[in-house]
Amino acid sequence: MAYKYIYGPIISRRLGVSLGVTTIPHKVCSFNCIYCEIGFTTLQTLQRKEYIKADDILNELKDFLANNTNKIDHITFSGLGEPTLNIKLGYIIRELKKITTIPIAVLSNGSLITQEDVKADLLEADIVKFTLNAADDTTYRKINLNPPQVKVEDVIKDIVDFRKVFKNELWIEVLLVKGINNTIGNYLNLYNALSLIRPDKIHINTVVRAPALKVSEPLSFSELLEASRIINHGSEVIYKKGSRRIAPQTQIINASNSKSLS
Ligand code: SF4
């Protein structure tokens, strides 16, 4: 069977052997992040619908799981845009859990977490990772190019509410772009937001591959460590082989062999 909606498995820095699943067509997303590695958003929307038929995705997953004998660490909903835009996400996860015990991760930009049906869908996952690059609206918009209806204070408030009921792993990724969100003020704002959210893990990351906009420049390893010291909360820095310095309370993930951002 030729697969259209699943890809990999790939070696992920954070999720081990990860089978990727997309629930939406290429670059249907609520954001148009300046660092996006898969190009410009072609349809920017906050509307949830069944962009790809849930049963078509499930048929591919069933076929793969029936024929694959290699170990998979996670099934990861990420893909080509924002996975929570598919209104059948919760149904897909529930059906998947009937046929496999492989943990399920959802990587989201968090833009739809203000909607109760999205919260309900994400409760089905074993890991939910939200990207939160800034905690004030101006910086948030500068990096995400999000629509004005998405306000970061609402996103943070609803992630906090979600945290209260979600008993599995909640992770936050902070992606830093030079000259955009690498200010001390942003780090302190994030520190405050993360004090409220209380995630299980925080990953400090930067631009790795060619981004959508060439103005998106990565931070150096020492700059990432500096950010991690201020953002704190036991944050983990993603880095490439050859870097040596380790900050107090900062764990380092060696990304030298990684093949995926997820
Ligand atoms: S990085 Fe993620 S959230 Fe941002 S535009 Fe790309 S797919 Fe959308």
Residues whose N, C-alpha, C, O or C-beta is under 5 A from the ligand:
A	BS01	SF4	C29 F31 N32 C33 C36 L80 G81 E82 N109
